Amino acid sequence: MNITKNHYLIIGLIVIIFAGVFLITGIKPAQEEKSNVQYYAFSEAEPDLKTASFDDAVSANLQLTLYNQGFGLIKEAKTFDLKQGANLVDYENVADTIESDTLLYEDKEGKTKLEEFTYNYDTANNSALLQKSLDKTIKVETKQGKGFEGKLLSYGDSILLETASGIVSVLNAEIENINFGQISDLKTKPTIKMKVWADAEGQAIANLAYMATGLGWETKYVSKLSDETDKITLDGWVLMKNNSGKNYDNAKVKLVAGEVNKAQNYYAYDTMSKSAAMPEAASYGAGISEQAVFEYHLYSLKNLVTIMNKEEKEFSMLVSKDIPIIREYIVNNYSDKVNAIIKFKNSEESNLGVPLPAGTIKFYKEDSEGSIQFIGEDSITHTPKDKEVELSIGTVFDITADSKETKTEKVGQSCEKNYYETKILNSKDNHVTIYVKQSTYGDSKVTESSHTYEQEDSQTLKFTVPVKAGKEEKLTYAILRCW
């Protein structure tokens, strides 16, 4: 066969075309290993996506975990019907204050998978309607009976329309009605729009959880003081607050005491109910149980709770009587006020012995006629079992103090001696013991003192000064400081 130059040119073109096809289409050798990972993809324009709504689905197991730091964890199980493949799902009626980056979707049976979600917080209101109507035709009626129809160009203090006769501006104060026509995809509740992939058609159960602000709880304590027995009562109340923009009906409520680092993953579904706990819960009111979870304390309300938006609710948490106390009168060196202090130990021997969440304690006392009077308040931090609690009730009227530095002496190149004096007048009818506290710093030591003292901590000295009824007592001391 005779092969001409034209034949060679034709064969070369064919080779080039096939090579181009391989490069463009990405055809790979048949023996290439396939990936075990499955990928699912769908677009907004896909016409056969089924729309499902959690709002119409069966909701169960609503759980609400509240934290001291002003946020909460909302958890619920949803049952719904899906077709095989891609589905659009509207998770409606979520909290207005949702932190959208905390959404957790879990299908324990592995039938479905969350592919994508969008939080739609632009609910139906005039601003949202106007926003969605930009560059669309609307009708505006004024209070004077005039009507305008045209394309909405902008809105703010006034509405700017492009009508058949020109550009018209209508002030908001003059508007009576606006006809927006048909607006699609307008929600009346905050909604999470999700794309969910289902391996097969049928019913699926999803556990959903997310964080929201505007939720929280705190503890309020009330205490009655008795002069005759030097004992107090202590009642604790849990105050729940809901400002999240959502109502919670028949929710299982748990309360976390302690400051949680939100950067850690503490929002897993039902994490709290499955965490390891102390073998026995502490004894609280009939409606609350307590357990230790990680580095925090978790309090569970035994009855289901309904709490509406903008609502506060209180629940009895603790009732304790005959708690023995120690009273002290304290004078700090930087102030002449004499403070009344109450101390008690959070122990079983003191009829307590349970973890006490942080909160405010209000104190009451009967007057000579048996009428209850408010005498002061203070706050406690999270207090574990067997720790001492010290509370300041207020300043004392019948005991006064006058503290001052009387002299300073230079001692060598790097020391000085400071002399102090505190005069205490007791106008009460009984003897009292006053404790004078002096702050120290650096290398310090007491070189002389008229009364006994102790080193309360590394930066505080505590002097004990007994004062007889109707008498004045003077405390003097000197402190050598070196640097």
C-alpha positions as CSV (number, residue, x, y, z in Angstrom):
1,M,0.0,0.0,0.0
2,N,1.3,3.5,-0.9
3,I,1.1,5.9,2.1
4,T,1.2,9.5,1.0
5,K,2.0,12.6,3.0
6,N,-1.7,13.4,3.3
7,H,-2.3,10.0,5.0
8,Y,0.4,10.8,7.6
9,L,-1.3,14.1,8.3
10,I,-4.7,12.5,8.7
11,I,-3.3,9.8,11.1
12,G,-1.6,12.6,13.2
13,L,-4.8,14.6,13.5
14,I,-6.7,11.5,14.8
15,V,-4.0,10.9,17.5
16,I,-4.2,14.6,18.6
17,I,-8.0,14.5,18.8
18,F,-8.0,11.3,21.0
19,A,-5.4,12.8,23.2
20,G,-7.5,15.9,23.6
21,V,-10.5,13.9,24.5
22,F,-8.6,12.0,27.3
23,L,-7.3,15.3,28.7
24,I,-10.7,17.1,28.6
25,T,-12.9,14.3,30.0
26,G,-10.4,13.1,32.6
27,I,-10.7,9.5,31.5
28,K,-8.5,7.4,33.8
29,P,-7.2,3.9,33.4
30,A,-9.7,1.1,34.2
31,Q,-7.5,-0.3,37.0
32,E,-7.5,2.9,39.1
33,E,-8.6,2.2,42.7
34,K,-12.0,3.7,43.7
35,S,-12.6,5.8,46.8
36,N,-14.7,4.4,49.6
37,V,-16.0,7.9,50.5
38,Q,-19.5,8.8,49.1
39,Y,-20.3,12.3,48.1
40,Y,-23.8,13.8,47.7
41,A,-24.4,17.0,45.8
42,F,-27.5,18.9,44.8
43,S,-28.3,22.5,43.7
44,E,-31.0,25.0,44.5
45,A,-32.4,24.6,41.1
46,E,-33.0,20.8,41.5
47,P,-36.7,20.5,40.6
48,D,-37.7,17.3,42.5
49,L,-36.6,18.2,46.0
50,K,-39.2,17.2,48.5
51,T,-39.9,19.8,51.2
52,A,-40.5,18.6,54.8
53,S,-41.1,20.7,57.9
54,F,-40.1,19.7,61.4
55,D,-42.9,22.0,62.6
56,D,-45.5,19.5,61.2
57,A,-43.5,16.5,62.4
58,V,-43.7,14.7,65.7
59,S,-41.6,16.4,68.4
60,A,-40.5,14.6,71.5
61,N,-38.0,14.6,74.3
62,L,-37.6,18.3,74.6
63,Q,-34.7,19.1,76.9
64,L,-33.4,22.4,78.1
65,T,-30.1,22.8,79.9
66,L,-29.5,26.3,81.4
67,Y,-26.1,27.7,82.3
68,N,-25.2,30.5,84.8
69,Q,-23.6,32.5,82.1
70,G,-26.8,33.6,80.3
71,F,-27.2,30.9,77.6
72,G,-28.9,27.6,77.2
73,L,-28.8,24.3,75.3
74,I,-32.0,23.3,73.5
75,K,-32.4,19.6,72.5
76,E,-35.3,17.8,70.9
77,A,-36.0,14.7,68.8
78,K,-38.0,15.1,65.5
79,T,-39.7,12.4,63.5
80,F,-40.4,13.1,59.8
81,D,-40.9,11.6,56.4
82,L,-38.3,11.9,53.6
83,K,-38.0,10.6,50.1
84,Q,-34.8,8.9,48.9
85,G,-32.2,11.4,47.9
86,A,-32.2,15.1,48.6
87,N,-34.8,16.8,50.8
88,L,-35.4,20.4,51.9
89,V,-36.4,20.6,55.5
90,D,-37.6,23.7,57.4
91,Y,-36.8,23.5,61.2
92,E,-39.1,26.2,62.4
93,N,-39.8,28.0,65.6
94,V,-36.2,27.9,66.8
95,A,-35.1,30.5,69.4
96,D,-34.7,34.0,68.2
97,T,-31.3,34.2,69.9
98,I,-29.9,31.0,68.4
99,E,-26.2,30.8,67.9
100,S,-26.4,29.3,64.4
101,D,-22.9,27.9,64.4
102,T,-23.8,25.5,67.3
103,L,-26.4,23.4,65.4
104,L,-25.9,19.7,65.9
105,Y,-27.8,17.1,63.7
106,E,-27.7,13.5,64.7
107,D,-29.4,10.4,63.2
108,K,-28.4,7.5,65.4
109,E,-29.7,5.0,62.8
110,G,-27.5,6.6,60.1
111,K,-30.4,6.8,57.6
112,T,-30.0,10.5,56.9
113,K,-27.2,13.1,56.7
114,L,-27.3,16.9,57.0
115,E,-25.6,18.4,54.0
116,E,-26.2,22.1,54.4
117,F,-28.2,24.6,56.5
118,T,-29.1,28.3,56.5
119,Y,-30.5,30.3,59.4
120,N,-33.3,32.6,58.3
121,Y,-33.9,35.1,61.0
122,D,-35.7,37.7,58.7
123,T,-39.2,37.0,59.8
124,A,-42.3,38.7,58.5
125,N,-42.4,42.4,59.3
126,N,-42.5,45.7,57.3
127,S,-38.8,45.9,56.9
128,A,-38.5,42.3,55.7
129,L,-41.4,42.7,53.3
130,L,-39.9,45.9,51.9
131,Q,-36.5,44.2,51.6
132,K,-37.9,41.3,49.6
133,S,-39.9,43.7,47.4
134,L,-37.0,45.8,46.1
135,D,-37.2,46.1,42.3
136,K,-40.7,44.7,42.4
137,T,-44.0,46.4,41.9
138,I,-46.0,47.4,45.0
139,K,-49.0,49.6,45.6
140,V,-49.0,52.4,48.2
141,E,-52.1,54.2,49.6
142,T,-51.7,57.4,51.5
143,K,-53.8,58.8,54.4
144,Q,-55.0,61.5,51.9
145,G,-56.5,58.8,49.7
146,K,-53.9,58.9,47.0
147,G,-52.6,55.7,45.4
148,F,-49.3,55.0,43.7
149,E,-48.1,51.9,41.9
150,G,-44.6,51.3,40.8
151,K,-41.3,49.5,41.2
152,L,-39.8,49.9,44.7
153,L,-36.4,51.5,44.4
154,S,-35.5,52.1,48.1
155,Y,-37.1,52.5,51.6
156,G,-36.2,54.1,54.8
157,D,-37.8,57.3,56.2
158,S,-39.7,57.3,52.9
159,I,-40.5,54.9,50.1
160,L,-39.1,55.7,46.6
161,L,-41.2,54.3,43.7
162,E,-40.6,54.3,39.9
163,T,-44.1,54.8,38.5
164,A,-45.4,55.2,35.0
165,S,-45.4,59.0,35.4
166,G,-42.0,59.2,37.1
167,I,-40.1,58.9,40.4
168,V,-42.4,59.3,43.5
169,S,-41.3,59.6,47.1
170,V,-43.8,58.9,49.9
171,L,-43.0,59.7,53.5
172,N,-43.7,56.8,56.0
173,A,-45.9,59.1,58.1
174,E,-48.2,59.6,55.1
175,I,-48.7,55.9,54.3
176,E,-52.0,54.2,55.1
177,N,-51.5,50.8,53.4
178,I,-49.0,49.0,51.2
179,N,-50.0,46.1,48.9
180,F,-46.9,43.9,48.4
181,G,-48.5,41.2,46.2
182,Q,-47.2,37.7,46.4
183,I,-43.9,37.2,48.3
184,S,-42.4,33.7,48.4
185,D,-40.5,32.1,51.2
186,L,-41.5,34.5,53.9
187,K,-41.3,33.0,57.4
188,T,-43.3,34.1,60.4
189,K,-40.9,32.4,62.8
190,P,-37.1,32.1,62.9
191,T,-36.2,29.1,60.7
192,I,-33.3,26.8,60.0
193,K,-33.5,25.7,56.3
194,M,-31.7,22.3,56.0
195,K,-30.7,20.1,53.1
196,V,-31.0,16.5,54.3
197,W,-29.9,13.4,52.3
198,A,-31.9,10.2,52.9
199,D,-30.5,6.9,51.8
200,A,-34.0,5.5,51.4
201,E,-37.6,6.7,51.4
202,G,-39.4,6.5,54.7
203,Q,-39.5,7.8,58.3
204,A,-36.4,9.1,60.1
205,I,-35.7,10.4,63.6
206,A,-33.3,13.3,64.0
207,N,-31.9,14.6,67.3
208,L,-31.2,18.3,67.1
209,A,-29.4,20.6,69.5
210,Y,-28.3,24.2,69.4
211,M,-27.2,27.0,71.8
212,A,-29.2,30.2,72.4
213,T,-28.6,33.3,74.5
214,G,-31.3,34.9,76.6
215,L,-31.6,31.8,78.8
216,G,-30.2,31.3,82.2
217,W,-30.7,30.6,85.9
218,E,-29.5,31.8,89.2
219,T,-30.0,30.9,92.9
220,K,-31.7,33.1,95.4
221,Y,-31.4,32.3,99.1
222,V,-33.3,33.7,102.1
223,S,-32.2,33.2,105.7
224,K,-33.8,34.0,109.1
225,L,-31.4,34.9,111.9
226,S,-32.1,34.1,115.6
227,D,-30.3,36.0,118.4
228,E,-31.3,33.5,121.0
229,T,-29.7,30.5,119.4
230,D,-27.1,31.8,117.1
231,K,-28.6,29.7,114.3
232,I,-30.1,30.5,110.9
233,T,-32.5,28.9,108.5
234,L,-31.5,28.7,104.8
235,D,-34.0,28.4,101.9
236,G,-32.7,28.2,98.3
237,W,-34.7,29.0,95.2
238,V,-33.9,28.4,91.6
239,L,-34.8,31.3,89.3
240,M,-35.1,30.4,85.6
241,K,-35.2,33.2,83.0
242,N,-36.3,32.9,79.4
243,N,-35.7,35.8,77.0
244,S,-34.8,33.7,74.0
245,G,-38.0,34.6,71.9
246,K,-39.3,31.0,72.2
247,N,-41.8,29.1,74.4
248,Y,-40.8,25.8,75.9
249,D,-43.6,23.4,76.7
250,N,-43.1,20.4,78.9
251,A,-39.3,20.5,78.8
252,K,-37.0,18.4,80.9
253,V,-34.8,21.0,82.6
254,K,-31.3,20.7,83.8
255,L,-29.1,23.4,85.4
256,V,-25.3,23.6,85.2
257,A,-23.5,25.4,88.0
258,G,-20.0,26.5,87.1
259,E,-18.4,28.5,84.3
260,V,-18.3,26.5,81.1
261,N,-15.7,27.3,78.5
262,K,-17.9,27.6,75.4
263,A,-15.0,26.9,73.1
264,Q,-15.3,23.3,74.3
265,N,-17.9,20.9,72.7
266,Y,-20.4,20.8,75.5
267,Y,-23.5,20.9,73.3
268,A,-23.7,17.3,72.1
269,Y,-27.2,15.9,72.2
270,D,-28.2,14.4,75.6
271,T,-24.6,14.7,76.8
272,M,-25.7,15.8,80.2
273,S,-28.0,12.9,80.9
274,K,-25.4,10.3,79.9
275,S,-22.4,11.8,81.7
276,A,-20.8,9.9,84.6
277,A,-22.2,11.0,87.9
278,M,-21.5,10.7,91.6
279,P,-22.8,7.4,93.0
280,E,-25.4,9.2,95.1
281,A,-27.1,12.5,94.6
282,A,-27.1,15.1,97.4
283,S,-30.3,15.7,99.3
284,Y,-32.3,18.7,97.9
285,G,-35.9,19.5,97.7
286,A,-38.3,16.9,96.4
287,G,-38.3,18.4,92.9
288,I,-34.5,18.7,92.3
289,S,-31.6,16.2,92.2
290,E,-27.9,16.9,92.0
291,Q,-24.9,15.2,90.4
292,A,-21.3,16.0,89.5
293,V,-20.6,16.2,85.8
294,F,-17.1,16.7,84.6
295,E,-15.9,19.8,86.7
296,Y,-19.4,21.1,87.2
297,H,-22.5,20.3,89.2
298,L,-25.7,19.4,87.4
299,Y,-29.2,20.0,89.0
300,S,-32.1,18.2,87.4
301,L,-35.7,19.2,87.9
302,K,-37.8,16.1,88.3
303,N,-41.0,17.5,86.9
304,L,-41.4,18.8,83.3
305,V,-41.4,22.5,83.0
306,T,-43.3,24.9,80.8
307,I,-41.7,28.4,80.5
308,M,-42.9,31.1,78.1
309,N,-40.8,33.7,76.4
310,K,-40.3,36.8,78.7
311,E,-41.1,34.7,81.7
312,E,-39.3,34.0,85.0
313,K,-40.0,31.0,87.2
314,E,-38.8,30.0,90.6
315,F,-38.5,26.5,92.1
316,S,-37.8,25.4,95.7
317,M,-34.3,23.9,95.8
318,L,-33.1,23.7,99.4
319,V,-34.7,23.9,102.9
320,S,-32.4,23.8,105.9
321,K,-32.9,24.8,109.6
322,D,-30.8,25.2,112.7
323,I,-27.5,26.0,110.9
324,P,-25.0,27.1,113.7
325,I,-23.2,30.3,112.9
326,I,-20.3,32.3,114.3
327,R,-20.6,36.1,114.5
328,E,-17.7,38.4,114.1
329,Y,-17.1,42.1,114.0
330,I,-14.4,43.1,111.5
331,V,-12.5,46.4,111.0
332,N,-10.3,46.7,108.0
333,N,-7.3,49.0,108.2
334,Y,-8.4,51.0,105.2
335,S,-11.8,51.8,106.6
336,D,-13.3,52.9,109.9
337,K,-16.5,50.9,109.4
338,V,-17.2,47.9,111.7
339,N,-18.8,45.1,109.6
340,A,-21.0,42.4,111.0
341,I,-19.9,39.0,109.7
342,I,-21.7,35.6,109.8
343,K,-19.8,32.4,109.3
344,F,-21.1,28.9,108.9
345,K,-19.7,25.6,107.5
346,N,-21.4,23.8,104.6
347,S,-21.2,20.5,106.4
348,E,-23.6,17.7,107.4
349,E,-22.9,18.5,111.0
350,S,-24.3,22.0,110.3
351,N,-27.4,20.5,108.7
352,L,-26.1,21.3,105.2
353,G,-23.4,19.4,103.4
354,V,-24.5,19.8,99.8
355,P,-22.9,21.9,97.0
356,L,-24.4,25.4,97.1
357,P,-24.7,27.2,93.7
358,A,-23.6,30.8,93.6
359,G,-26.3,33.3,94.5
360,T,-27.5,36.1,96.8
361,I,-28.5,35.5,100.4
362,K,-31.0,37.9,102.0
363,F,-31.2,37.9,105.8
364,Y,-34.2,38.6,107.9
365,K,-34.7,39.0,111.7
366,E,-37.6,39.5,114.0
367,D,-37.8,42.8,115.9
368,S,-38.9,43.1,119.5
369,E,-42.6,42.9,118.4
370,G,-42.0,39.7,116.5
371,S,-42.2,41.4,113.1
372,I,-39.8,40.3,110.3
373,Q,-37.3,42.9,109.2
374,F,-34.7,42.8,106.4
375,I,-31.2,43.3,107.9
376,G,-28.8,42.8,104.9
377,E,-27.6,40.6,102.1
378,D,-24.5,39.2,100.6
379,S,-23.5,36.8,97.8
380,I,-21.7,33.5,97.8
381,T,-19.7,31.8,95.1
382,H,-20.1,28.2,94.1
383,T,-19.5,26.5,97.4
384,P,-18.6,22.8,97.7
385,K,-19.4,20.6,100.6
386,D,-17.4,21.2,103.9
387,K,-16.2,24.6,102.9
388,E,-16.7,27.6,105.3
389,V,-19.0,30.4,104.1
390,E,-18.3,34.0,105.3
391,L,-21.0,36.6,104.7
392,S,-21.1,40.4,105.4
393,I,-24.5,41.6,106.8
394,G,-23.7,45.3,107.0
395,T,-22.1,47.9,109.2
396,V,-22.7,48.0,113.0
397,F,-24.3,51.1,114.5
398,D,-23.3,50.7,118.2
399,I,-19.6,50.0,117.6
400,T,-17.3,52.6,116.0
401,A,-13.6,52.5,115.0
402,D,-10.9,55.1,114.2
403,S,-7.8,53.7,112.5
404,K,-4.7,55.6,111.5
405,E,-1.0,55.4,110.9
406,T,0.8,57.3,113.6
407,K,4.5,57.2,112.6
408,T,7.0,56.0,109.9
409,E,10.6,55.3,110.6
410,K,13.4,54.6,108.0
411,V,15.4,51.5,109.0
412,G,18.6,51.0,107.0
413,Q,18.8,51.3,103.2
414,S,15.8,49.1,102.3
415,C,13.4,48.9,105.3
416,E,10.9,51.0,107.1
417,K,8.8,50.6,110.2
418,N,5.1,51.8,110.2
419,Y,3.2,52.4,113.5
420,Y,-0.6,52.0,113.6
421,E,-3.4,52.7,116.0
422,T,-7.1,51.7,116.1
423,K,-9.5,53.1,118.7
424,I,-12.7,51.1,119.2
425,L,-15.7,52.3,121.1
426,N,-18.3,49.8,122.1
427,S,-21.7,51.4,122.9
428,K,-23.5,48.1,123.3
429,D,-24.7,46.7,126.6
430,N,-22.6,43.6,126.2
431,H,-18.9,42.8,125.7
432,V,-17.8,42.2,122.1
433,T,-14.6,41.0,120.4
434,I,-13.4,43.0,117.4
435,Y,-11.1,41.7,114.7
436,V,-8.9,44.3,113.1
437,K,-7.4,43.2,109.7
438,Q,-4.2,44.8,108.3
439,S,-3.1,44.2,104.8
440,T,0.6,43.5,104.3
441,Y,2.9,43.1,101.3
442,G,6.5,42.0,100.5
443,D,8.8,41.0,103.3
444,S,6.8,42.2,106.4
445,K,6.7,41.2,110.1
446,V,5.1,42.6,113.2
447,T,7.7,43.9,115.6
448,E,5.3,45.0,118.4
449,S,1.6,44.7,119.2
450,S,-0.7,45.5,122.2
451,H,-3.0,42.6,121.4
452,T,-2.7,39.0,120.1
453,Y,-2.7,38.5,116.3
454,E,-2.5,35.8,113.7
455,Q,-1.4,35.6,110.1
456,E,-4.8,35.0,108.4
457,D,-3.3,34.5,104.9
458,S,-0.1,35.6,103.1
459,Q,-1.3,39.2,102.8
460,T,-3.5,39.7,105.9
461,L,-2.9,40.1,109.6
462,K,-5.8,39.6,112.0
463,F,-5.7,41.3,115.5
464,T,-8.1,40.2,118.3
465,V,-9.4,43.1,120.4
466,P,-11.9,42.4,123.2
467,V,-13.9,45.5,124.2
468,K,-16.1,45.7,127.3
469,A,-19.6,47.1,127.3
470,G,-19.6,50.9,127.1
471,K,-15.8,51.1,127.0
472,E,-13.1,52.1,124.5
473,E,-10.1,50.0,123.7
474,K,-7.0,51.0,121.8
475,L,-4.9,48.7,119.6
476,T,-1.4,49.6,118.7
477,Y,1.1,47.7,116.6
478,A,4.2,48.2,114.3
479,I,5.1,46.5,111.1
480,L,8.6,46.3,109.6
481,R,8.7,46.2,105.8
482,C,11.8,45.5,103.7
483,W,12.3,45.4,100.0
